[in-house]
Amino acid sequence: MQTLLKIVDPVLTALADNRLKATMPIECAPGQQASRTAVSHLEALGRTMAGLAPWLELSAGDDTQENLSRQRYFDLARKSIANGVDPKSPDYLNFTRNGQPLVDAAFLAHGLIRSPKLWQALSTTEQANVIQALQSSRVIKPGYSNWLLFSAMVEAALLKYRGAGDELRMDYAIRQHQAWYKGDGAYGDGPDFHWDYYNSYVIQPMLLDVVKTLVDAGKAEKDLYESLLVRAQRYAIVQERLINPDGSFAAFGRSLAYRCGAFQLLAQVALQKNLPPELAPGQVRSALTAVIRRTMDMNGTFDAKGWLRIGLCGHQPGIGETYISTGSLYLCSVAFLPLGLPASDEFWSASALDWTSKRIWSGQNVKTDHAIKG
């Protein structure tokens, strides 16, 4: 919890006080300063909320230090969202110019879906401003790739909280990703398969939650969700096996500056209590803790004022693509989704267990791994 709060604190304290644009540094690739400055602040809010929301959703029934902290950050999050969508605010965020705002409108929408309590805490005017901001992102045409899910996630939030979303955008994204399924729990990013972590950064978490929102609204069949969940559980098994004994993982593909955010899918399956039988809760807790420490504890991860810096393990500016800037980096927060489980949950109460690679490379006996057919 303390690591997550260390990550999100600069973003939420600044935006809640209408000082985000004035104080957040914009680290980015050479020559990208102007384009990134236009979009980085919404990135910071949307990605922060996508990861923090489940912890905020927990009930704060007593005055323990964690619950007092939760109430403080709940208030900061509410104020931050309210300021970010208020046209009169100096921190009014860009939801329409260039392509990037669609991405982060979707991460903000995902955060709101993960915390209905946060949505309910907004005033009627603030809710209307959120709806307007999300709807305004419709002017951005998504690419023929995982970007279809950004449009779908925005519409899912509108369906959940406004009672109406564009079902065609959701249906198109779902159908295309079903067509792009490559087998053994992995989807293509568009028609082609990419060796990267986008099945976890975006595709499977958003696909599951868009479909779940439709099911809950009586607009999709539960069988569809269950078939997607089987694939997600297989991908979660693969993800757990990708975490090395020291908490590192294979550094391939783009967007490595999202650090431990590469394991969002594994974290979400744990949060939603859908871990497959092959993955014990204590095992997944140990694995996620190891990868969080490996990617977040290295010197250089934060600047002197607590803002994240570009890198996977420390400060590594060369790892940042041209679309990466300071705000982008807050997607690391989605590795912390299981913080939305109460302390009594087996995820926390179960004894710590070695994860698969740690068991294998210490000579312990493990069962063989097998692909799925669907």
Secondary structure, DSSP 4 states (H G I P E B T S, - for coil): -HHHHHHHHHHHHHHHTT-HHHH----BSTT-HHHHHTTHHHHHHHHHHHHHHHHHHS---S--HHHHHHHHHHHHHHHHHHHHT-TTSTT---SSSSSHHHHHHHHHHHHHHH-HHHHHHS-HHHHHHHHHHHHHGGGSPPPSSTHHHHHHHHHHHHHHHHS---HHHHHHHHHHHHHTEEETTEE-SSSS--SSSHIIIIIHHHHHHHHHHHHHTTSS-HHHHHHHHHHHHHHHHHHHHHB-TTS-B---SS-GGGGGGGGHHHHHHHHTT---TTS-HHHHHHHHHHHHHHHHSSTTSB-TTS-B-S-SSS--GGG--TT-BGGGGGGGGGGGGGGGS-TTSHHHHSPP---HHHHHTTT---PPP-----
